[in-house]
Amino acid sequence: MSTASQEADRPAAPRVVVVGGGPGGYEAALVARRLGAEVTVVERAGLGGAAVLTDVVPSKTLIATAEWMTIADRAPELGIRLDGIAAAGGVGPGAGVGSLVRHSIDLGAVNARVKALAAAQSADIRGRLDREGVRTVLGHGRLDGPSRVVVTTADGGQETLDADVVLVATGATPRVLPEAVPDGERILTWTQVYDLQELPEKLVVVGSGVTGAEFAGAYTSLGADVTLVSSRDRVLPGEDADAAQLLEDVFRTRGMTVLSRSRAAGARRVGDHVEVTLSDGRAIEASHVLFAVGSVPTSGGLGLEEAGVRLTPSGHVEVDKVSRTNVRGIYAAGDVTGVLPLASVAATQGRIAMSHALGDAVKPLSLRGVSANIFTAPEIATVGLSEARLAERGAEYTVSTLPLSRNPRAKMLGVRDGFIKIFAAVGSGTVLGAVVVGPRASESIFPLTLAVTHRLTVDQVAEASTVYPSMSGTIGEVARMLHQRTAD
């Protein structure tokens, strides 16, 4: 048989079209390409999606800068003399060892760096896809039935892409209140703060969930006068109660005003200021207001319902544990599905979708061992079942906690705020969940993530050696405290 005949007899590569180039989309594209598919990614804003361009990468870069400010605040306590400041004297009336030292910040330069890093990360993703042979089309993709995507390109043209498999990974956008429409100057969403050239004189942050807490903490550390409006009894109402209380105490100590059980009714421009009205009639005047009141799935205008794809009442795409929708050949991943709004989960969903669609071995999505982190100072990292969830289930568990202030490494670094908490099953000692509060909690949670994922016991965790001195030493110590002596 001739080479030409062999080529003609070879089955055509499956055609995969990915709508959305965020973590769920580009990770799916790489898997599909490795499995031999012909892959096209359609992305409207830029590779990396909101996670890279306006959400995770920019916000965590801003927060990392703010973290340096909190570290610098501890300089006099550690015996470090700052320019023109005596270590024992600090700055301002009554300043002394342990007092807060304020440093100047060039927010324009900070934001320029933030946007440059986001652009560089986006370019790196584009380069990776190009090297792997993934085609990228910039434009808005819309399903035309279950096996075709019509793209309106940036120059106004149109391109039709036939597909054997379609993955929708279009993410979510900030929720906007009709009474507080963002103007990008004084009334802001979290995607718009990176155009600010000067630090807000007085910033109101509406919303005390993860996003609101992160930005409120960051701008406080950068030197802004921040008021956090929380509709609940405390910040981070969905998180571990001890961790949330500790963080709120830290916020107040650093000078933040926290208005609990207060709900924002709207905001309006008044000259070069804004007026934020609360539902009880109070009004707060500020230079800027940042709304962090959740997000909505980017599922409209994609032709999903016309293609027969089932959506939830909130507009999320319904998927199963291998990312399938109810329509054969159409999958979805990431925030548009509402499964769990984490970039890591979006990427996992995308990889699972392509493995399933293209016939590779696949393990359904499990959220059991997914760790999450809140990038405040201190950070809050969690994995497994929360204490509230364990109590709700009526589970028999034991819990042990140690403050980081007793840790020798923490003392060396001047760290006082934080703790390690582990939940274990009564009888077996299996690690059910954990909370880490402290510097770099996002890194420290990993051994506990392994423990939850692989159903390790607290004794197995305790038997592993830790470096002395180290923050992780407290993890081993808490695990030892949970040892359950066997009966003779």
Phi and psi in degrees as a GROMACS rama.xvg file:
@    title "Ramachandran Plot"
@    xaxis  label "Phi"
@    yaxis  label "Psi"
@TYPE xy
-74.0549  161.272  SER-2
-60.5388  -38.5406  THR-3
-62.4721  -40.5029  ALA-4
-66.1883  -40.6131  SER-5
-61.2393  -41.1285  GLN-6
-63.7059  -39.9543  GLU-7
-67.3405  -33.6254  ALA-8
-79.6322  -18.0715  ASP-9
-69.3982  130.127  ARG-10
-61.5582  144.033  PRO-11
-67.3586  146.827  ALA-12
-65.7033  138.954  ALA-13
-61.1491  143.449  PRO-14
-99.0971  122.127  ARG-15
-116.842  128.62  VAL-16
-117.581  123.748  VAL-17
-107.577  120.875  VAL-18
-100.535  104.551  VAL-19
116.817  123.433  GLY-20
-106.829  25.4391  GLY-21
-79.1919  -166.939  GLY-22
-54.2578  -42.8447  PRO-23
-64.0776  -39.0492  GLY-24
-73.9733  -51.8512  GLY-25
-73.0593  -30.7201  TYR-26
-67.6067  -38.9173  GLU-27
-62.7339  -41.763  ALA-28
-61.0843  -41.2953  ALA-29
-65.3816  -41.9248  LEU-30
-63.981  -46.1377  VAL-31
-61.1425  -39.1885  ALA-32
-66.7018  -41.528  ARG-33
-64.7655  -26.2718  ARG-34
-88.924  9.61205  LEU-35
92.4712  9.70848  GLY-36
-81.6587  158.095  ALA-37
-91.3437  115.233  GLU-38
-117.839  133.286  VAL-39
-126.247  130.299  THR-40
-106.579  127.032  VAL-41
-106.271  120.117  VAL-42
-136.459  132.823  GLU-43
-84.0686  -42.2661  ARG-44
-96.5851  -37.2022  ALA-45
153.625  152.159  GLY-46
-59.9097  138.538  LEU-47
103.618  -22.3796  GLY-48
61.6532  -161.123  GLY-49
-61.1183  -34.1264  ALA-50
-56.6356  -39.6261  ALA-51
-90.8592  -39.6299  VAL-52
-88.6338  -35.3118  LEU-53
-135.029  -0.271683  THR-54
-126.374  -94.705  ASP-55
-62.4079  -55.955  VAL-56
-62.9377  -49.4177  VAL-57
-63.2092  -44.9509  PRO-58
-65.5939  -40.8706  SER-59
-72.5831  -26.7302  LYS-60
-68.7994  -43.9697  THR-61
-60.7084  -44.2645  LEU-62
-65.1719  -37.2327  ILE-63
-61.9742  -38.3046  ALA-64
-64.7373  -43.5542  THR-65
-62.2423  -34.2534  ALA-66
-62.3037  -37.3374  GLU-67
-61.7298  -32.0798  TRP-68
-67.0001  -40.0142  MET-69
-68.6196  -33.6207  THR-70
-66.6432  -42.5708  ILE-71
-63.8408  -30.2346  ALA-72
-60.2723  -26.6767  ASP-73
-87.3786  -1.84565  ARG-74
-55.627  -50.4451  ALA-75
-59.4568  -37.5186  PRO-76
-62.2757  -33.1403  GLU-77
-87.1971  2.14429  LEU-78
88.0675  15.3388  GLY-79
-95.35  125.499  ILE-80
-88.1572  127.274  ARG-81
-90.8486  165.546  LEU-82
-54.7512  113.81  ASP-83
73.9259  10.2516  GLY-84
-123.407  124.366  ILE-85
-73.5795  140.414  ALA-86
-58.4368  -38.2064  ALA-87
-83.7497  -20.962  ALA-88
-92.5204  -32.0595  GLY-89
68.7397  -150.98  GLY-90
-130.499  149.122  VAL-91
79.266  170.018  GLY-92
-62.3136  130.828  PRO-93
75.4141  5.91947  GLY-94
-71.8833  149.141  ALA-95
-161.768  -167.869  GLY-96
-58.7298  130.239  VAL-97
88.219  -5.67247  GLY-98
-77.8421  159.196  SER-99
-74.0861  133.93  LEU-100
-110.345  120.862  VAL-101
-90.0969  137.415  ARG-102
-121.9  152.076  HIS-103
-78.8951  151.368  SER-104
-132.599  136.577  ILE-105
-99.6642  91.5787  ASP-106
-64.738  -32.6511  LEU-107
-60.3402  -43.9585  GLY-108
-68.0694  -38.8886  ALA-109
-60.4842  -47.9371  VAL-110
-69.2966  -31.8934  ASN-111
-62.6253  -41.5283  ALA-112
-66.2427  -41.108  ARG-113
-56.6827  -49.6626  VAL-114
-69.5558  -33.9456  LYS-115
-66.4506  -41.4616  ALA-116
-66.0899  -38.8389  LEU-117
-63.9731  -43.297  ALA-118
-64.1587  -39.7318  ALA-119
-64.8505  -40.8315  ALA-120
-65.0304  -40.171  GLN-121
-62.1041  -42.4976  SER-122
-64.8722  -37.0783  ALA-123
-62.8665  -40.9311  ASP-124
-65.4831  -43.4199  ILE-125
-59.7626  -43.4722  ARG-126
-62.5521  -40.4885  GLY-127
-63.8274  -45.15  ARG-128
-63.3283  -40.786  LEU-129
-60.6185  -44.8115  ASP-130
-64.7432  -31.0025  ARG-131
-84.1581  -4.10957  GLU-132
87.614  19.4484  GLY-133
-88.272  130.068  VAL-134
-86.3137  138.022  ARG-135
-116.478  132.438  THR-136
-121.506  122.933  VAL-137
-87.335  120.094  LEU-138
162.894  -175.264  GLY-139
-99.8013  120.063  HIS-140
-95.4241  139.886  GLY-141
-139.103  133.317  ARG-142
-69.9725  135.08  LEU-143
-117.557  74.1164  ASP-144
88.885  -178.495  GLY-145
-77.6409  -10.3711  PRO-146
-132.994  27.6418  SER-147
-151.651  138.649  ARG-148
-122.699  126.799  VAL-149
-101.826  126.084  VAL-150
-109.24  125.574  VAL-151
-94.2963  110.324  THR-152
-78.2558  168.626  THR-153
-59.8992  -28.8162  ALA-154
-90.0012  8.45105  ASP-155
91.4845  -2.18545  GLY-156
-79.8656  177.945  GLY-157
-131.551  144.65  GLN-158
-139.311  135.317  GLU-159
-105.385  128.439  THR-160
-117.078  116.806  LEU-161
-80.6655  144.408  ASP-162
-142.8  142.698  ALA-163
-87.0674  -29.8336  ASP-164
-136.927  133.815  VAL-165
-120.639  132.387  VAL-166
-115.531  125.01  LEU-167
-99.162  118.755  VAL-168
-140.395  60.5097  ALA-169
-93.3376  -0.999884  THR-170
73.4426  -149.138  GLY-171
-146.493  164.8  ALA-172
-128.076  157.993  THR-173
-59.2378  139.004  PRO-174
-71.6952  135.716  ARG-175
-116.58  131.304  VAL-176
-85.3226  133.121  LEU-177
-57.6443  -27.5511  PRO-178
-87.22  3.49429  GLU-179
-149.556  64.1029  ALA-180
-70.6138  125.478  VAL-181
-62.7307  142.355  PRO-182
-113.563  -1.92645  ASP-183
77.5933  -0.765147  GLY-184
-119.376  -53.3137  GLU-185
-117.531  -34.386  ARG-186
-106.13  114.288  ILE-187
-126.55  151.643  LEU-188
-100.949  172.588  THR-189
-70.6583  -11.5315  TRP-190
-83.0455  -11.1874  THR-191
-106.397  -5.46733  GLN-192
-71.6867  -16.5443  VAL-193
-81.1291  0.565042  TYR-194
-96.4695  -3.44326  ASP-195
-68.1072  134.325  LEU-196
-99.5578  -19.7055  GLN-197
-130.477  148.832  GLU-198
-64.3681  130.702  LEU-199
-56.7519  133.586  PRO-200
-65.386  -45.7982  GLU-201
-141.391  118.681  LYS-202
-114.375  129.22  LEU-203
-102.251  125.657  VAL-204
-107.949  120.962  VAL-205
-101.174  116.965  VAL-206
116.418  120.921  GLY-207
-112.419  24.2387  SER-208
-76.3052  -162.014  GLY-209
-59.0972  -51.2767  VAL-210
-63.3609  -46.4197  THR-211
-61.9801  -43.7653  GLY-212
-64.0441  -41.0073  ALA-213
-62.7058  -48.1726  GLU-214
-70.4045  -38.5375  PHE-215
-61.654  -43.7205  ALA-216
-65.7134  -41.6645  GLY-217
-63.8913  -47.6123  ALA-218
-69.5099  -30.1697  TYR-219
-63.37  -45.4882  THR-220
-65.0233  -31.9504  SER-221
-74.3574  -13.826  LEU-222
115.041  3.37343  GLY-223
-79.964  154.599  ALA-224
-85.8342  110.277  ASP-225
-114.863  135.078  VAL-226
-116.832  124.46  THR-227
-104.012  121.028  LEU-228
-97.8517  116.395  VAL-229
-119.133  126.998  SER-230
-79.9364  -9.09839  SER-231
-106.236  -179.562  ARG-232
-69.0376  -24.8833  ASP-233
-151.049  168.067  ARG-234
-69.2892  159.95  VAL-235
47.6024  59.0377  LEU-236
-62.1002  -22.3875  PRO-237
-91.7054  2.26256  GLY-238
-104.729  176.048  GLU-239
-52.0108  129.211  ASP-240
-62.271  -40.5036  ALA-241
-66.1694  -40.5609  ASP-242
-65.8803  -43.7518  ALA-243
-63.712  -41.2129  ALA-244
-65.4064  -41.8053  GLN-245
-60.4659  -44.7867  LEU-246
-64.9638  -41.3163  LEU-247
-62.9643  -39.0931  GLU-248
-62.2071  -41.951  ASP-249
-63.6851  -44.1703  VAL-250
-55.4792  -47.8252  PHE-251
-65.7117  -40.0528  ARG-252
-60.3387  -35.1457  THR-253
-81.8655  1.55128  ARG-254
102.338  2.07397  GLY-255
-74.0714  142.44  MET-256
-94.8489  122.405  THR-257
-111.971  116.881  VAL-258
-99.5616  98.5652  LEU-259
-81.6129  157.269  SER-260
49.8154  42.8132  ARG-261
-128.184  135.815  SER-262
-121.553  130.686  ARG-263
-77.7527  132.258  ALA-264
-98.7647  -21.7529  ALA-265
172.577  178.955  GLY-266
-153.67  146.357  ALA-267
-145.833  153.468  ARG-268
-75.7819  135.911  ARG-269
-131.259  92.3137  VAL-270
64.0914  -125.403  GLY-271
-97.1144  21.9694  ASP-272
-131.848  178.9  HIS-273
-127.594  153.508  VAL-274
-119.676  118.968  GLU-275
-100.926  120.884  VAL-276
-99.5027  139.848  THR-277
-101.427  159.531  LEU-278
-64.951  -20.18  SER-279
-89.7711  6.60644  ASP-280
98.7204  -13.2885  GLY-281
-68.2939  155.515  ARG-282
-131.152  140.284  ALA-283
-119.623  125.002  ILE-284
-93.4498  135.24  GLU-285
-149.879  168.391  ALA-286
-81.4522  -31.4333  SER-287
-146.818  156.576  HIS-288
-134.444  135.461  VAL-289
-115.494  120.15  LEU-290
-95.1253  124.206  PHE-291
-130.732  70.6902  ALA-292
-113.53  36.3444  VAL-293
97.2841  -175.778  GLY-294
-138.003  163.899  SER-295
-124.062  143.117  VAL-296
-66.1986  142.669  PRO-297
-88.0601  75.6875  THR-298
-117.653  -8.63379  SER-299
-79.745  150.234  GLY-300
71.5765  16.3854  GLY-301
-104.986  -1.01987  LEU-302
74.5571  16.657  GLY-303
-66.5197  -51.3467  LEU-304
-64.7721  -37.1068  GLU-305
-63.8929  -29.902  GLU-306
-83.438  -2.53194  ALA-307
92.3935  6.74044  GLY-308
-75.2644  132.069  VAL-309
-83.6066  131.772  ARG-310
-113.641  154.158  LEU-311
-80.2677  167.754  THR-312
-56.9201  -26.9669  PRO-313
-83.0035  -3.67196  SER-314
93.9559  2.00082  GLY-315
-77.4074  152.263  HIS-316
-82.1798  126.84  VAL-317
-75.425  128.392  GLU-318
-136.502  159.874  VAL-319
-96.3346  -167.327  ASP-320
-77.4158  -3.53065  LYS-321
-113.805  19.5951  VAL-322
73.6706  14.2977  SER-323
-76.6128  141.185  ARG-324
-87.1306  -174.651  THR-325
-78.0486  -6.91967  ASN-326
-103.324  126.682  VAL-327
-57.063  131.496  ARG-328
88.5054  -8.21774  GLY-329
-111.006  124.052  ILE-330
-119.067  166.008  TYR-331
-147.421  151.17  ALA-332
-149.097  153.002  ALA-333
90.1847  -160.112  GLY-334
-62.3596  -23.701  ASP-335
-66.0501  -18.86  VAL-336
-90.909  -20.6463  THR-337
71.2788  15.8894  GLY-338
-67.7105  -54.8665  VAL-339
-164.048  118.241  LEU-340
-77.0615  68.0664  PRO-341
-129.24  139.64  LEU-342
-59.5618  -36.4887  ALA-343
-64.4834  -38.5846  SER-344
-70.3867  -40.3418  VAL-345
-58.347  -46.3079  ALA-346
-61.6602  -42.7499  ALA-347
-63.2156  -44.5005  THR-348
-59.0718  -43.0085  GLN-349
-63.8016  -43.1268  GLY-350
-64.7867  -43.9772  ARG-351
-61.3558  -42.2893  ILE-352
-57.2555  -47.0763  ALA-353
-71.1499  -38.0785  MET-354
-61.7607  -42.161  SER-355
-68.5167  -47.0034  HIS-356
-63.2748  -33.6431  ALA-357
-102.502  12.4903  LEU-358
81.1531  18.956  GLY-359
-89.4542  164.993  ASP-360
-61.526  138.912  ALA-361
-145.381  142.666  VAL-362
-112.926  123.913  LYS-363
-56.4842  152.989  PRO-364
-60.3753  131.414  LEU-365
-126.623  129.208  SER-366
-93.3199  2.03232  LEU-367
-54.8265  -47.8719  ARG-368
-102.557  20.1396  GLY-369
-80.4023  121.656  VAL-370
-96.5306  150.49  SER-371
-133.315  154.914  ALA-372
-138.684  140.735  ASN-373
-107.43  119.796  ILE-374
-88.7243  58.1866  PHE-375
-96.0541  -175.33  THR-376
-125.192  102.842  ALA-377
-78.1406  159.229  PRO-378
-73.3586  155.112  GLU-379
-125.108  116.092  ILE-380
-116.225  140.075  ALA-381
-136.091  155.338  THR-382
-153.063  149.962  VAL-383
74.2264  -156.658  GLY-384
-78.9791  138.188  LEU-385
-80.8106  165.778  SER-386
-64.0276  -37.5507  GLU-387
-63.671  -40.8928  ALA-388
-68.5776  -38.2341  ARG-389
-63.6265  -42.9739  LEU-390
-65.7408  -39.3981  ALA-391
-61.7169  -36.8836  GLU-392
-79.3528  -11.2958  ARG-393
71.6099  27.1435  GLY-394
-72.2523  147.458  ALA-395
-90.6773  112.543  GLU-396
-144.079  159.881  TYR-397
-117.89  155.066  THR-398
-135.482  143.677  VAL-399
-139.494  142.011  SER-400
-137.904  142.058  THR-401
-134.404  136.808  LEU-402
-76.1416  146.523  PRO-403
-68.7666  -19.6549  LEU-404
-61.0355  -20.1533  SER-405
-86.7409  -10.761  ARG-406
-76.5273  129.947  ASN-407
-62.3548  -37.116  PRO-408
-66.4463  -39.3767  ARG-409
-62.4832  -40.9927  ALA-410
-61.4608  -41.7115  LYS-411
-60.0809  -35.5616  MET-412
-90.6045  -0.0537144  LEU-413
73.2079  24.0299  GLY-414
-91.1537  125.638  VAL-415
-115.811  -28.2249  ARG-416
-97.6997  125.873  ASP-417
145.344  166.253  GLY-418
-162.558  166.287  PHE-419
-117.253  130.53  ILE-420
-131.919  132.434  LYS-421
-128.54  137.195  ILE-422
-107.105  133.173  PHE-423
-133.019  148.743  ALA-424
-71.9783  137.718  ALA-425
-67.1186  135.165  VAL-426
96.3767  -68.0684  GLY-427
-81.5818  -27.0951  SER-428
76.2736  9.68129  GLY-429
-62.3674  135.319  THR-430
-71.5384  118.876  VAL-431
-97.5284  -27.6179  LEU-432
-176.968  168.772  GLY-433
-158.461  155.58  ALA-434
-131.8  129.917  VAL-435
-121.643  123.836  VAL-436
-121.973  122.091  VAL-437
158.429  -179.652  GLY-438
-60.4936  136.558  PRO-439
54.3653  37.1555  ARG-440
-58.8209  -29.7899  ALA-441
-60.5964  -27.5241  SER-442
-88.1277  -38.4191  GLU-443
-70.9098  -21.5123  SER-444
-72.6569  -16.8194  ILE-445
-58.6602  -46.7521  PHE-446
-60.4315  -32.4246  PRO-447
-75.9623  -29.367  LEU-448
-63.9225  -42.9194  THR-449
-60.334  -41.0978  LEU-450
-63.4992  -44.9856  ALA-451
-68.345  -43.8188  VAL-452
-60.8836  -43.0714  THR-453
-102.119  14.1538  HIS-454
54.7828  44.533  ARG-455
-74.6863  157.12  LEU-456
-93.5099  164.975  THR-457
-64.1503  -31.0756  VAL-458
-65.7903  -38.8638  ASP-459
-66.3624  -37.4806  GLN-460
-65.927  -43.1579  VAL-461
-66.5497  -29.43  ALA-462
-72.4086  -19.5302  GLU-463
-75.2832  137.374  ALA-464
-75.9451  140.373  SER-465
-117.421  153.339  THR-466
-71.2997  142.537  VAL-467
-117.114  127.471  TYR-468
-87.5684  144.934  PRO-469
-157.181  154.72  SER-470
-61.3914  -37.1787  MET-471
-66.4223  -15.9071  SER-472
-58.8803  -31.192  GLY-473
-69.6235  -29.3472  THR-474
-61.673  -47.06  ILE-475
-62.8892  -37.7434  GLY-476
-66.9445  -42.5018  GLU-477
-64.0558  -39.6799  VAL-478
-62.0005  -39.492  ALA-479
-65.5619  -34.7215  ARG-480
-64.2603  -22.6778  MET-481
-93.2746  5.43881  LEU-482
-59.3874  132.952  HIS-483
-109.811  114.221  GLN-484
-68.0281  130.337  ARG-485
-76.6235  148.456  THR-486
-70.7092  146.661  ALA-487
